[in-house]
Amino acid sequence: MQRGRRRKLNVFLALSAGVLSLLLDAGTLSAAVFANFSPARHERFLVGDPADPDPLNPTFLLDHTKITGVGLSAAVLVTPQHFLTATHVGVFDPTFVSADGVRHTYGALSRTVLQTTLTSDLTLSNGTVLPAGSVHASDLSLVRLASPISADDGIAPMALFGGSLSSIVGRDVNLFVQSNRAGSDTANFVQQIELNTGAITDGVAYRYDNPPGLPASDELRFSGGDSGRASVTQINGQYVVVGTHMGIGTDSNTGDFYSIDNYVVPYLEQIQAVVALDGYQINVVAVPEPGSTGLMGLVVVLAVIVVKQRTALVMRKRE
């Protein structure tokens, strides 16, 4: 953990609508904020109401055939019988849509809260120091469905991102939000975070910094109701899961706004161990490391930025 002056984010849970009133004030927005919202590009469905069987949007920025495992609810399928979500969202029956637009809802049976192992000492907001190597409940959960999803339903599990720190920092990531919209942002840094729920989780942060006057972009920032939704990135034409949405916050020094994900990479072995009990194997896509001198130089610069920004973040209530 970096010593000396620390950068601190005031981070708030991006909760599902069912518990929004408990931890977010009434003035909080209930939809993600897009820098340049375009219904033709950012709506997954032509109308975008998840309660209606609206047709798939043919001009959506992502290929519908490759994201059937991304739920219409806060779920992302990783085997025919398991999906990932944010722990604070709770257990629910997820709905997925096939590439031909047919919606399927499945019954959830149980969940496993994944565990975070601290990579360095972590000082909590109350002054308690948690030692490196200690294990704590995270905000990333793996939920088991009552029955496996039939291949006839046309719902395919998503692959999971696998790579080093340098392979996620600076990468463009597509972010799904409530109302079944999607945009993107750039991953800025990865850090272990304290939540006001008591969880300690590995998070990847996206800075909302769309400069005014520049060409339109897909950038967005999370808001209340977005938790548990999926983040994916494209590797060789395949969409792979980076994480599930967890929180939102501002940098107390700069005022920069950040969206925070539960990051899947530190939990891959745990996920595999759980799904193996049902005879499944997760699909992890390794990320090619930069090969040229120029790209390696870029990675070094990004790594320095990460080191400067690592500190204990605190997820807490908005009073």
Buried (B, 14 or more C-beta within 10 A) or exposed (E): BEEEEBBBBBBBBBBBBEBBEEBBEEEBEEBBBBBBBEEEBBBBBBBBEBEEEBEBBEEBBBEBEBBBBBBBBBBBBBBBBBBBBBBBBBBBEBBBBBBEEEBBEBEBEEBBEBBBBBEEEBBEEEEEEBEEEEEBBBBBBBBBBEEBBEEEBBBBBBBBBBBEBBBBBBBEBBBBBBBBBBBBBEBBBBBBBBBBBEBBBBBBBBBBBBEEEEEEBBBBBBBBBBBBBBBBBBBEEEBBBBBBBBBBBBBEEEEBBBBBBBBBBBBBEBBBEBBEEEEBEBBBBEBEEBEEEEEEEBBEEBBEEBEEBBBBBBBBEBE
